[in-house]
Amino acid sequence: MFIVKDNFWILIIKYFNKVEKINMSSKNNGMTATELIIARHANRERVKPGEIVNVSVDMCMSNDATTLLTERIMKDQMKTNSVWDSSKVVIIVDHQVPADSIDTSVVQQGMAKFVDEQDIDKYHTTDGVCHQVMLENYVYPGSLILGADSHTCSYGSIGSVSSGIGSTDLAAIWASGETWLKVPETVRFVLEGQLKPYVSAKDIALYIINKVRANGLTYKTMELSGPAISFLSVPERFTICNMAVEAGAKSTMIIPDDSVLEFFNELGRPFDDNELISALKETENAPCHSEIKINLSDLEPMIACPHYVDNVKPLSEVKGLKIDQTFLGSCTNGRIEDLREGANIIKNKTIAPHMRFLVTPASLNVYKQALKEGLINIFLDAGAVVNHPGCSTCWGAHQGILAPGQRMVTTGNRNFKGRAGSPESEIYLASPSVVVASAIKGELTHPKEVI
Amino acid sequence: MGQAWKFGNNIDTDQIIPSQYLVLPTIKDMSKYTMEPQNPEFGKQCKPGDVIVGEINFGCGSSREQAPLVLKELGIRIIIAIDFARIFFRNCINNGIMPIEHDCATEISDKDILDIDLKNGVISNQTTKKEYQFNKIEGYLADILDAGGLAEYIVKRKEKNG
């Protein structure tokens, strides 16, 4: 009898918990933050995962790798001569800055002609990597942004639904301001605990990719939540969301909190839509596809080994491997916080003999701030090559090309075969402090060994 | 009927068309370098009607639409894989290339001769004499594929609606 009674009470408690959960989410029809934002852009009360809906797009972006192809498709194939709203079209030259060949220069010349003809003023030629430029200037919570660059998924870090698309999809958006989207299922990662010294956001990203594999989040959105989120700065959140596409994710989401609002205040473009912020907060417990708990205290520095981003090993297993080139930069890890982390390690030290150490700030603003703080001098004194902001070595067709047999450890986001030069070269992905420590010793190194 | 070109897991779009060739003036110029890091002969030897076969996560990485475009330029109309990365999948449909998701990808070897019946959803491997049924793409996506791609679909719809 007692057992029955106990079970009875457990059932009652479970029932009330469930009712409370339903009540909490019912204000938003039980939708996740991503579903809520998509619903608002589809002009619908509610959307469900798997549904295909037509959405209006707040902003779209393309760069020097994708703009001219998009123009050709819109004009020649879609028979449309002008973009639907030039104030919502952002065009950024970042992959090959400055132009390094006649072919590249012809591409950039064509882009300049296009923006003039279309009256597009959100055009950046020397301001940095497209995603950093978008973060600094255009993205905001609750927005829906699509870009012809796969790392567009980064803006979930500030509560935007954003995703990478191809040129034909972008051409259709240029022509109409709309596109179709399949509402993604939400996989919620609950982050607990605290990172140990020398373990960073990049290690969280690599840990997640290793756990779910390179296709584990295909067509899904990666929502990060849990008590540890409040310990992560907006730039750190951006690093993790940026890498989500390496697990196949369509988009990312972190429900914006006070530090996001503070971030926008500091940028000088405050965000004050309190209705939206509280609506997003209320989606915290909405039903989702699955939940994965991660205790950050368990993590150690990680390395993604060639030639796949999910080929992740703890640094302790691969340390000592000889390295020829190191790269600190990219939309993943080229922000002022990353440069500070690196400068802190290499201050008053020099790089190893024969090491090529490239530093590329993610944007002009980051570059200027780094100059102000004396970080650039620290890197130059250590023997680094400091490049103008852009994709640089991460894109692999411009600066710091690798010879056959050479190895690079980079803060970038991809280690695909041949991504930075010869198919016979090797790329290892790591955090800023591991990259800089490795530049000093000339081999894969734990930062604590050089401090 | 076409020859299978077999590739492995996680073939990213940098393998399909490496970054350094994206600045070439035309897709035709780029297509000579298709799959170069995996097989430098591919761009020269691939024939119209041949079929690309990958395994897990085909087309991952960069959103570059030049990847399906160089394949289309070489006459590839069908790609078989266990699964596709999202942006590449969408780019294929938008360019009239049929992405077929099927576990049989692991049973197909390089140079096998494949006969694919799109109407009835059957892959028949003439080399191994095995047959596989696949789920056809339906609805809106099938309409885009039938039109030859998204641009063609939009133009046709415009013409129809006046």
Interface residues (C-beta under 8 A of the other chain):
Chain A: I52 A65 T66 L69 I73 Q77 M78 K79 H95 Q96 S101 D103 T104 V106 V107 A148 D149 S150 T152 G164 I165 G166 S167 T168 D169 A171 A172 A175 W180 A214 N215 T218 Y219 E246 G248 K250 Y308 D310 W395 G396 A397 R414 F416 K417 G418 R419 P423
Chain B: N9 N10 D12 D14 Q15 P18 S19 Q20 L22 V23 L24 P25 E36 P37 Q38 I56 N57 C60 G61 S62 S63 R64 E65 Q66 P68 L69 D83 F84 A85 R86 I87 R90 N91 N94 N95 Y140 G149 L150 A151 E152 I154 V155 K158
